[in-house]
């Protein structure tokens, strides 16, 4: 059975693509300018010096504009490239767009959408492989809002040699979302939108460190729109930061290229906070049970070594050093020294203002944050070695359960592992329990892991031999860990390698968005996009979409730990869970955690009880899910838990 499944998965891998020969193709457009040499055929002539342009005189044709490519026969298409005009003028560059495919020119399937960057660089949109003869591009906006024009120097289509219809019982990778930046960091906002950012440039981090600005974008899953914004008001290049969601659900971004800065996004405005006491980059941070935020490590920028703990107070809006929280006990034995060994800590805010550090060092530790702080060993992570750029996920906070997966002894240039461990934590300061479980099928580092409403964990992307800005050993097949069986199942592969500078986050509709990777200028590993994964729980056995239970109402959306909430459903359900909103950068997501909820029923009204310890139920924004007997989740309701 496994050999058969492996054959299906390998055959479905859509990353091997080649450009389709355009001989004999035809192109149809809704508009072109006559008498100026800007006919539609220019977009297929192989000459980058010519271009197609919509009509601009005597009147201007209105947006949207449609381009349809007829390849004359079926191909296993999995990507489109678009080259804007190359004459030094930007008029007509495509901004917001939709890409659709069809076998017959009548019934169309959308494969990608989003917004391209307004420049002359080649745009590449990879998507899930599917048979098609026709490819249609709908230009919905002009990238610079200069007019209602559209132009193109060249369009090309990419295709795979083979295709197997991906089985829905392994989940489906759906729409590709194009972004005008390479998003190296992301956070889900309380309104369900996704905040994205790169560095001081949209596609590159180098050459301007400490520039005092960051390129950002907001993706709205409800509308598919992407809005770009250059942030200068906090004078903070937020590349390679520490990242947490605070007690109000606001992204709290520290250090990075501007190594002492703090920037907070309130959903509308970026707010400059007080600088940290210690300059940092590649540090981790964690929201605490009382709403304070702890950070430690970060020798990538701001000098090397002695990046001991400090804590920010929302009450005083100040940072305080914690000399009793030394970074030394959590260092890995990286061959590049402390520059790498104090990076990307696996931190979990826990009871009584404590922090549990699960990795990536093989040594685990407790930190306390009252007074001047404290540190105590929590033991070793079993026989697991240092696991830099691995993941740790609190999939059951009520029972203190943490899954750790993958990573490598050194930051780069060494083999990753496929190791998996279950850590169980209890009272702060006690030795953690560690159990080895069945390993992943694939060794990974630079991957990302996301806990789902049912407690299973999706592991996506990564490399078997981690090298920054390389996809050479990318692991494309995703896996799902099932806590009930302590085992992994391989699922359908992603359409884009997700390695260094990638992330993955749970959305309120119970899908998962996986994006980013690269941010290296003209390199071929830049991935200014994301893709949506629909887990198997969203499908019926016959492959059709499952009907979702609906939360009709909740009695309260702003609660304290220990509160009871009355939830009215449209039909019977069997379980509830809260999943904290997530943020991600550099394979670190210290925000996400899941809590299964105790519930009692009276007809279609259910009373759910929030855990009463704020260290388990951290303050902040949570997604409330209800699941039916088939495991199908509802769309989430947002619940704010007060500290």
C-alpha positions, 0 to 999 in steps of 0.5 A: 500500500505504501509503495502505491501511495508513494507512487501517487505522491511522486507523480503528483509533485508539480515542481518539475516544470518546463516551458511549453513550446509556443509554436502554433499558439494563438492569443486573444485579448479584449483590447489592443492599440491599433496603428502603433505596433502593439498587437496581441501577437507581440506577447508570444513572439519571443522578442522582449523588445516588443509588447502588447498594449491595450487601447489608449487612444482615441479612448482608453479601454477600461479594466479589467482586461483579459488575455486568453492563450490557446495552446492547441492541445492539452498540457499538464500546466503548472505555472505561468510567467509574465514579462512586463514591457522592457522599454523603460516605461511601466504603463500597463504593468499588471497588478491585481490579477486572476489566472484561470485554466480550461480544457475546453475554453468554456469552463474555467478553474482559477489556479492563482490570483494576487498582485504583482510587483510594479517593476520590469522583472519576470513574474512567475506564478507556479500553481497546482498541476492540472490538464488544460489547453487554455490559460486565461489572465485577467488583469484587474488593476494596473500595478502603479494605478497610472491608468486602466491599461494593461501591457505585456512583453511575453507570456509563457506557460509551464507544464509537467510531463505527467499528472495524477489527480491528487486524492482529496483524502490527502488534502488539496493544495489550492490557489496560489497567491501572488504577492508584490514582496517576498514575505519572510514573515507573516502574522494572522490578524484578529480580522482574519487578514494576513500581515506580510513583510520582507525587508527594506526592499520587496525582493531582497534583504541585502545592502540596506540593513538598518534602513529604517523601513520595511516593505509590507502587504496585507492579504485578505482571504475573504476577497483575495486582494493584496495591498502593499505598503511601505512602512517608515513611521517606526524607522524599523527594518523588520527583517529577521526579527523576534515576533509575537502576538501580544495580549491584544492580538497585535503583531509585536516585532523586535529587532532584526536589521534594525536591531534594537527597535520595537514596532507594533501593528494595531490593525491600522497603524504601526506604532514605535515602541521603546527599544530593547535593552539588548540589540538582537536579530534571530531572537525568539520571543514569547507572550507570557501569562500576564501579557508581558513579552519575553525575549532571549538570544539573537546574535545574528545582528547587534553584536554577538553573545550575551543575549540574555533575557529581557521582558517588556511590560504593557503596563509601563511600556518599558523593557527590563533586563533579566540577568537571571535568565542567561542565554548560555544554557540554551546554546547549541554547539553550532560550528559557527559559534554563538552567531548561530547557536542562540538563534530561533529558540523554541519558547512557550509562555507557561504558568505563573509567568514562566517560559519553557524552552524546548529547543533547538538545543538538545538541552531544555530549560525553564525561565522565570520572569519575576524580579531579575529572572531565573533559570533551571534545567528541564532536562535533555530532549531525549536522545535528540541532538541539537535541532536548529531550524526545526519546529516545536508545536504545542498541540494540546496545551491543556495537557502540556503536550508539545511535538518537536520535529526535524532540524539539524545540529548546525544552522546549515551545511549538514544533514537534517533529521526526521526525528519527532519527539513528544514533550510533556510539561507540567509545573514550572521548574520540573523536568519535562517528560520526553518520548520518541515517536515514529519519525517523519518520512522525510528529514527536514530543516527550514520547514514549518508546522501548523496545529489544526483544530482537531489536534493533528499537525501539518508539517510542510516544506524544508530541506534535507540538507539545509543551505540558506537561499537554496531549494536544492534538497527541498522536501515537497511532500507534506506530512501530518502527525496524528497524536492518536497514533503517534505517527505521520502520514504523507499527504499531497505535495506543495507546488512551490519549495518552502525552505529558508524564510518560509512560514505556514499559518492556520486561517480562521476557515481551518485552511492553512496558508504556506508562503515565502522563501528566498528574499535574495534579490535576483536569485532563483529561489525567491518565492513572492507567493503563498498557497492554500492547503485544504486538509482532508477534513474539508472533503467527503469520501467522494472528493466533494466539499464537506458541509461545514457546521456553523457557529450561529452565535456565542455568548461572549467574545471577550473572556477571562480564563475559566469562563464558560461560553454558550455556543449555539450551532446550526446542527449537532457537533461533537467537540470544540477547540481553541487555537491561538492565532499564529505568526511565523518567521524563520520556522518559528511560531511561538504563538500558536497553541491548541486547547481542546475544550470541555463541553456540555450540550443542551439541544444545539446549545453547547457550554464550553469551558475555557481553561482557568490557568492563564499560562495554559490559555495565554492572553490574546486572540484565539480561534474557536472551532466546532467539529462534527462527528466526521471531524469537519470543522466550522469556520472560527469565531474570534475569542479574545482571552484577557490576561 
